[in-house]
């Protein structure tokens, strides 16, 4: 007994659908992020010291 093969397009659509479902579930459970209290994505030269990661240990 062989399994039916899926085309590349159907696998892509299924993958995008799964990602969409995961993002929608995450957004519904946690709520939208507050962009005014979020840390900067890139803090190059901002004077802010990084915190919370292993590379920030002194």
C-alpha positions as CSV (number, residue, x, y, z in Angstrom):
1,X,0.0,0.0,0.0
2,X,1.5,3.3,-1.0
3,X,0.7,6.7,0.3
4,X,-0.6,9.4,-2.1
5,X,2.0,12.0,-2.9
6,X,1.4,15.7,-2.4
7,X,2.4,18.3,-4.9
8,X,4.8,21.1,-4.0
9,X,2.0,23.6,-4.2
10,X,-0.2,21.7,-1.8
11,X,2.6,21.3,0.7
12,X,3.3,25.0,0.5
13,X,-0.3,25.9,1.1
14,X,-0.5,23.5,4.0
15,X,2.7,24.9,5.6
16,X,1.5,28.5,5.2
17,X,-1.9,27.5,6.7
18,X,-0.2,25.9,9.7
19,X,1.9,29.0,10.3
20,X,-1.2,31.2,10.0
21,X,-3.0,29.0,12.5
22,X,-0.1,29.1,15.0
23,X,0.2,32.9,14.7
24,X,-3.5,33.4,15.1
25,X,-3.6,31.1,18.2
26,X,-0.6,32.9,19.7
27,X,-2.1,36.3,19.1
28,X,-5.5,35.2,20.5
29,X,-3.9,33.8,23.7
30,X,-1.4,36.6,24.5
31,X,-2.9,39.7,22.9
32,X,-1.1,42.1,20.6
33,X,2.2,43.5,21.8
34,X,2.4,47.0,23.2
35,X,4.9,48.6,20.8
36,X,5.5,51.6,23.1
37,X,6.9,49.4,25.9
38,X,8.7,46.9,23.6
39,X,12.5,47.0,23.5
40,X,14.1,48.4,20.4
41,X,14.7,45.8,17.7
42,X,18.1,47.3,16.9
43,X,19.8,49.4,19.6
44,X,23.0,50.2,17.8
45,X,24.5,53.3,19.4
46,X,21.5,54.0,21.6
47,X,23.4,53.8,24.8
48,X,21.1,51.1,26.2
49,X,23.0,48.1,27.6
50,X,21.8,44.7,26.5
51,X,20.2,42.6,29.3
52,X,18.8,39.1,29.7
53,X,21.1,37.0,27.6
54,X,24.1,34.9,28.3
55,X,26.3,37.3,26.2
56,X,25.6,40.1,28.6
57,X,27.3,38.5,31.6
58,X,30.2,40.5,32.9
